[in-house]
Structures are given as C-alpha cells and as structure tokens.
C-alpha cells in the first residue's frame, strides 16, 4: 500500500525535485501508520482545524461536552482547561467534579458569569435537545470577547441514538449562534466528498454484526483512510473552500458583550 501511494504521488509531482518527493512520500507513509482508527478521518480534520485556529488562544478554557478531552493538546497556551460533561443520572440542579472534569444535569452550567476566555466543543451540539438554552448558558459563563471554537457535523450517520437531534449547514449554524448573541467570524468545511464516502463505509463496517467483518476491518480501515488522503491530494477541487459535500464544520465565534 505504501509503495502504491508513493507511485501515485510521484506521478503527480513529476515537476518537483527528488527531495520534495521523498519528503511527501515519507509524510504519507507516516499518515498511513497513524490511520488505523475507524474514525481517524474526521478526528484528523478536527485536529488540523484546532491547531490552525486555536494555537494562539490563551486564558481559561471550557471544553463543553468534553468526553476524554482528545483535543486539549491543540491549545498549548491555555492557562487552565476544564472539561464539562452531561450526566443523565443527575437530578435537576446537581453537579459534581471528579477532580479533572465537571458533570452536570444538562441545564444550568455550574460556573459563574464571565468565567472563561475560550469555549471549545467538538461534535457535541447535535446531541443537545435545547440547543439555544445551552448556547445562552455558554455565553453567560464566557467573558466579553471570549472565543468560541466548535465543530459540528453535516454528513454523519445517526449515532449515540436516541440522543442525535440535528445536522448543520454553514448558514444554519450561523443563524443558531446569532440567535444566542454570538458573532460568527469563520465557518470552515472539514473533509471532502471522499472523506464522506469512506467514513460512511467505515461506520457501516464498525457496526456490522458479522464476525468476518470484524476480522477484515483490521485490513480495510487503513486502506480506506489512506485512500482518502491520496484522493484529496490528487483532487484538490474536492477540498475547495466553497465545496458543499463534507463531513463537519469548524466554527469560530466570539462573545461581543
């Protein structure tokens, strides 16, 4: 597979010198080794977005719907990084902390007004039933001028059902943020049509009950992940900024108050 990738890249880069070809081939070989996760495509795109938009953000951070805080390392200048997660077992108004993250009832966020300089959230908003109220709460706990850095899905299979309520377009997410009093400064498509196709196939494989599929998965996952990388490289039009077929959106906004 790695030799095949190198062959395709070399054909595309006939006008480049040998050193450039070697650098690019080594990069793709490294990505091949890293692309063993079924959901690597989306996570890789989100990580790139966070590194691009978040590397200069400073101050106190809140990771809303944090999970295992997988993108915390993308914000090296954060002075503090607090995770907030929803616990359905909690009674109304209750919350607790495990020493690292906070867990709440999904209604009132358990922090004082003007507590954070940055609010980040990744692939969470589709799971919130009363989204407007949650965004207003996030604005409340953010300081004037605070940055909001979010990712949301456009094309994804249903997941974490029955708590999967919506998908977002560029214009839809802008309207939703505007209604909560947040000013959107940038909305960036993440992924391409190739990422969509291969991610849907991989998600199907991941949920297939066949034992044979589970065995084949070990071989199929790196092949499809790597194919997505190669096709995106060979077809830059699929990754143009004005594209309409992509996996997720990266959103950057501020609290203007």
C-alpha positions as CSV (number, residue, x, y, z in Angstrom):
1,X,0.0,0.0,0.0
2,X,2.7,2.5,0.9
3,X,4.6,1.7,-2.4
4,X,1.3,2.3,-4.3
5,X,0.8,5.7,-2.5
6,X,4.4,6.7,-3.3
7,X,3.9,5.8,-7.0
8,X,0.7,7.9,-7.3
9,X,2.4,10.9,-5.6
10,X,5.5,10.6,-7.8
11,X,3.3,10.6,-11.0
12,X,1.6,13.8,-9.7
13,X,4.9,15.5,-8.8
14,X,6.9,15.0,-12.0
15,X,7.8,18.6,-12.0
16,X,9.2,18.5,-8.4
17,X,12.7,17.6,-7.5
18,X,13.6,14.3,-5.8
19,X,13.9,15.7,-2.3
20,X,10.4,17.1,-2.3
21,X,9.1,13.8,-3.5
22,X,10.9,12.0,-0.7
23,X,9.6,14.4,2.0
24,X,6.0,14.0,0.7
25,X,6.3,10.2,0.4
26,X,7.6,10.0,4.0
27,X,4.8,12.2,5.2
28,X,2.2,9.9,3.6
29,X,3.9,6.8,5.0
30,X,3.7,8.3,8.5
31,X,0.0,9.1,8.0
32,X,-0.6,5.6,6.8
33,X,0.9,4.3,10.1
34,X,-1.4,6.7,12.1
35,X,-4.6,5.9,10.2
36,X,-5.6,2.7,12.0
37,X,-8.7,4.2,13.7
38,X,-12.2,3.8,12.1
39,X,-12.9,7.4,12.8
40,X,-9.4,8.7,12.1
41,X,-10.6,10.8,9.1
42,X,-12.9,13.1,11.0
43,X,-10.6,13.3,14.0
44,X,-7.7,14.2,11.9
45,X,-9.6,17.0,10.2
46,X,-10.8,18.4,13.5
47,X,-7.3,18.3,14.9
48,X,-6.0,20.2,12.0
49,X,-8.7,22.8,12.4
50,X,-7.9,23.2,16.2
51,X,-4.2,23.5,15.6
52,X,-4.8,26.2,12.9
53,X,-7.4,28.3,14.8
54,X,-6.5,27.5,18.4
55,X,-2.7,27.6,18.7
56,X,-2.7,31.3,19.7
57,X,-5.7,31.2,22.1
58,X,-4.8,31.9,25.7
59,X,-6.6,32.1,29.0
60,X,-9.0,29.8,30.8
61,X,-10.7,27.2,28.6
62,X,-14.0,25.3,29.0
63,X,-14.4,22.1,26.9
64,X,-18.1,21.7,26.6
65,X,-19.1,18.0,26.2
66,X,-15.5,17.1,26.7
67,X,-15.5,13.3,26.7
68,X,-11.9,12.4,27.2
69,X,-10.7,15.9,26.1
70,X,-9.0,14.5,23.0
71,X,-8.0,17.9,21.5
72,X,-6.7,19.5,24.7
73,X,-3.1,19.4,23.4
74,X,-4.1,21.6,20.4
75,X,-4.3,24.6,22.8
76,X,-0.8,24.8,24.3
77,X,-1.3,28.4,25.6
78,X,-4.3,27.7,27.8
79,X,-3.7,28.7,31.4
80,X,-6.4,26.2,32.6
81,X,-8.5,23.6,30.7
82,X,-11.7,22.5,32.4
83,X,-14.0,19.8,30.9
84,X,-17.8,19.8,31.3
85,X,-19.8,16.7,30.5
86,X,-23.5,15.8,30.8
87,X,-24.6,13.1,33.2
88,X,-28.2,11.9,32.6
89,X,-28.4,10.3,36.1
90,X,-28.1,13.7,37.9
91,X,-31.2,15.3,39.4
92,X,-32.0,18.9,38.3
93,X,-29.6,21.5,39.5
94,X,-27.0,18.9,40.6
95,X,-23.4,18.6,39.5
96,X,-20.1,17.2,40.7
97,X,-16.4,17.0,39.8
98,X,-14.0,14.1,39.6
99,X,-11.0,16.4,40.1
100,X,-10.4,16.8,36.4
101,X,-13.8,17.4,34.7
102,X,-17.2,18.6,35.9
103,X,-20.5,16.7,35.3
104,X,-23.9,18.5,35.3
105,X,-27.6,17.9,34.6
106,X,-27.6,19.5,31.1
107,X,-29.4,22.7,32.2
108,X,-27.6,25.3,34.3
109,X,-23.9,25.3,33.7
110,X,-22.2,25.2,37.1
111,X,-19.9,28.1,36.7
112,X,-20.2,31.8,37.5
113,X,-20.7,34.5,34.9
114,X,-17.7,35.7,32.9
115,X,-15.5,32.7,33.9
116,X,-13.8,31.7,30.6
117,X,-11.7,33.2,27.9
118,X,-12.4,30.4,25.4
119,X,-15.2,27.8,25.0
120,X,-14.4,24.8,22.8
121,X,-16.7,21.9,21.8
122,X,-16.3,19.1,19.3
123,X,-19.1,17.1,17.8
124,X,-21.5,17.8,20.7
125,X,-24.2,20.3,19.6
126,X,-26.1,17.6,17.5
127,X,-26.8,15.8,20.8
128,X,-28.3,18.8,22.7
129,X,-32.1,18.9,22.7
130,X,-32.5,22.5,23.8
131,X,-29.6,24.0,21.9
132,X,-30.5,27.6,22.2
133,X,-30.6,27.5,26.0
134,X,-27.2,25.7,26.2
135,X,-25.6,28.3,23.9
136,X,-27.0,31.1,26.0
137,X,-25.6,29.4,29.1
138,X,-22.2,29.1,27.4
139,X,-22.3,32.8,26.5
140,X,-23.2,33.6,30.2
141,X,-20.1,31.9,31.5
142,X,-17.8,33.3,28.9
143,X,-16.1,36.7,29.2
144,X,-16.6,39.6,26.9
145,X,-14.5,38.9,23.8
146,X,-14.2,35.2,24.6
147,X,-13.6,32.9,21.6
148,X,-15.9,30.0,20.8
149,X,-14.3,27.2,18.7
150,X,-16.7,24.4,17.8
151,X,-17.0,21.6,15.3
152,X,-20.4,20.2,14.3
153,X,-21.5,17.5,11.7
154,X,-23.1,18.0,8.3
155,X,-22.9,14.5,6.9
156,X,-22.8,11.7,9.5
157,X,-24.8,8.5,10.2
158,X,-27.0,8.6,13.2
159,X,-25.0,7.9,16.4
160,X,-25.5,7.9,20.1
161,X,-29.2,7.3,19.4
162,X,-31.8,8.3,20.5
163,X,-29.8,11.5,21.5
164,X,-29.0,12.6,18.0
165,X,-31.2,15.5,17.0
166,X,-29.7,17.5,14.1
167,X,-27.1,18.3,11.4
168,X,-25.8,21.7,10.5
169,X,-25.1,23.7,7.3
170,X,-22.9,26.9,7.2
171,X,-25.9,29.1,7.2
172,X,-27.9,27.1,9.8
173,X,-25.1,27.2,12.4
174,X,-24.6,30.9,11.8
175,X,-28.2,31.6,12.5
176,X,-28.2,29.5,15.6
177,X,-25.2,31.3,17.0
178,X,-26.6,34.7,16.1
179,X,-29.8,33.9,18.0
180,X,-27.8,33.2,21.1
181,X,-26.0,36.5,20.8
182,X,-22.7,35.2,19.4
183,X,-20.9,36.7,16.5
184,X,-19.6,34.1,14.0
185,X,-16.3,35.1,12.4
186,X,-15.5,32.0,10.4
187,X,-17.2,28.7,9.3
188,X,-14.9,26.2,7.6
189,X,-15.9,22.9,5.9
190,X,-13.9,20.0,7.2
191,X,-13.4,17.0,5.0
192,X,-14.3,16.2,1.4
193,X,-16.6,14.0,-0.6
194,X,-14.0,11.3,-0.4
195,X,-13.9,11.6,3.4
196,X,-17.7,11.4,3.5
197,X,-17.8,8.2,1.4
198,X,-15.1,6.4,3.2
199,X,-16.3,7.5,6.7
200,X,-19.8,6.1,6.0
201,X,-18.3,2.8,4.8
202,X,-16.1,2.6,7.8
203,X,-19.0,3.4,10.2
204,X,-21.1,0.7,8.5
205,X,-18.2,-1.8,9.0
206,X,-17.8,-0.8,12.6
207,X,-21.5,-1.6,13.3
208,X,-21.8,-4.8,11.2
209,X,-22.6,-7.9,13.3
210,X,-20.6,-10.3,11.1
211,X,-17.5,-11.8,12.8
212,X,-15.8,-11.9,9.4
213,X,-16.3,-8.2,9.0
214,X,-14.6,-7.6,12.3
215,X,-11.6,-9.5,11.1
216,X,-11.5,-7.8,7.7
217,X,-11.8,-4.4,9.5
218,X,-8.2,-4.5,10.5
219,X,-7.2,-4.5,6.9
220,X,-9.9,-2.3,5.4
221,X,-9.6,0.6,7.8
222,X,-6.0,1.7,6.9
223,X,-6.7,1.1,3.2
224,X,-9.8,3.4,3.1
225,X,-8.2,6.0,5.4
226,X,-5.1,6.1,3.2
227,X,-7.2,6.2,0.0
228,X,-9.0,9.3,1.3
229,X,-5.7,11.0,1.9
230,X,-4.4,10.2,-1.6
231,X,-7.7,11.2,-3.4
232,X,-7.8,14.5,-1.5
233,X,-4.3,15.2,-2.6
234,X,-4.9,14.2,-6.2
235,X,-8.2,16.1,-6.5
236,X,-7.8,19.5,-4.7
237,X,-11.1,20.6,-6.2
238,X,-12.8,18.3,-3.7
239,X,-11.3,20.3,-0.9
240,X,-12.1,23.8,-2.2
241,X,-13.4,26.2,0.4
242,X,-16.7,26.6,-1.5
243,X,-17.5,22.8,-1.5
244,X,-20.9,21.6,-0.5
245,X,-20.1,18.0,0.4
246,X,-18.1,17.5,3.6
247,X,-18.2,15.7,6.9
248,X,-18.1,18.5,9.5
249,X,-17.9,22.3,10.0
250,X,-15.4,24.2,12.1
251,X,-17.0,27.3,13.6
252,X,-15.2,30.3,15.2
253,X,-17.3,32.9,17.1
254,X,-16.9,35.5,19.8
255,X,-18.9,36.9,22.7
256,X,-19.4,40.5,21.7
257,X,-20.7,41.8,25.1
